[in-house]
Amino acid sequence: MKISLQNLGKRFNRDWIFRHFNFEFQETGAYAITGSNGSGKSTLLQIIAGAITHSEGEINYSSDSKNPYQRIAIATPYLELIEEMTALEFLHFHSKFKQLSHSTDEVLAAVELQDAAQKQIRYFSSGMKQRLKLAQAFFSVADILLLDEPTTNLDRDGVEMYHQLIQQQRAGRMLIISSNVPEEYAFCNEIIKMQDFK
């Protein structure tokens, strides 16, 4: 699935965050979106994911699916987890909306949370929560993976785990990463600078 943005713009109240955004994301490309705080990186990802609407322009998905958003997975720092659930319950719940590519046990093992499978998320550290967010995104059956500041709250081992997930799970997918940390997007073949769309 390709994503085409035509003259896309977003404003909050009277302030334009970005305007005249024209770009086509290819099916298996890897893209980094960079820019200063408040430049619209996260906002753009949310628009692509269908979480918020744009103010002007068009966004088109070249998909034969009636619901292209079903083919998009996203992980962001502001994504809320259901903290009353255990990690295992959360993944089972998530799988009712988006199929997982692996068993829940395999998913938890991949992000080194297998020992916390029965632990309520409210007792997770911020790093453990980020691992779970990455797990539900990377292991969703989805053609497009949107990641916003993916190594937020991760320690050195967690950052290494992130790079392993990229290597193992990126094949055949479109990746769009919002970040100002080169280590998070060094593998991307195209960098989009939000300041170019002001």
Order of alpha helices (4+ residues) and beta strands (2+ residues): beta-beta-beta-alpha-beta-beta-alpha-alpha-alpha-beta-alpha-beta-alpha-beta
